[in-house]
Amino acid sequence: MYSVKEIFYTLQGEGTHSGRPAVFVRFAGCNLWSGREQDRQSAVCSFCDTDFVGTNGVNGGQFASPQDLAIKAAEIGQLLQPVEGKDQTASPNSPKGMPLLVVLTGGEPLLQVDEPLIAALKRVGFYVAVESNGTISAPPSLDWICISPKIGSQIVQRAGNELKVVFGQKGLDLPSFLDWDFEHFYLQPMDGEDIDHLTGETIAYCKAHPQWKLSLQSHKILDIP
Ligand code: SF4
């Protein structure tokens, strides 16, 4: 059983795949915060801007099998369309060069994502990416691993495709990340009242340390639903 807060079709707003159409599957629950405001200050991660509690979002719910969830995500991405007299078959967004991206996010998706789900998503035609806080090992069959570490947590997943560090966290030691095994190192200014100041500081840090690249939350800037 998979507990999913919401599923929606949009553009990836952050990191290497920024601008790429994607189905987002937001899993319910996180291991670094309960999601309740009264627990925020005592949580390991206290700057979260995402509602991941429950299954009551758009297209959310409990999915009994990997296939059920994969088919729902495929329908939302228009990878599957009913054909008269037949089972569902591949259609407009099917791979023709670049497969459609599905981003497994949360909450902390790796509390629930497993190999059978990844296999089911690939069977319907997705390129499968995850956005995780790095406290749980990622299944090896994922196509893309994005890790966003939170200061104060125990990071076990120190390899992947992109490391995305939220700039503005207290106690950041950025040089300590550089021997982790990632292709891309991103700094993303923390959203909130201080965003303008933090964006300026992030730009200055990247210019002085060119191993790092700036990541902006373009979906928020442009208000992409
Ligand atoms: S780890 Fe991610 S989902 Fe969990 S509380 Fe922090 S920002 Fe939110």
Residues whose N, C-alpha, C, O or C-beta is under 5 A from the ligand:
A	BS01	SF4	C30 L32 W33 C45 C48 G106 G107 E108 N133
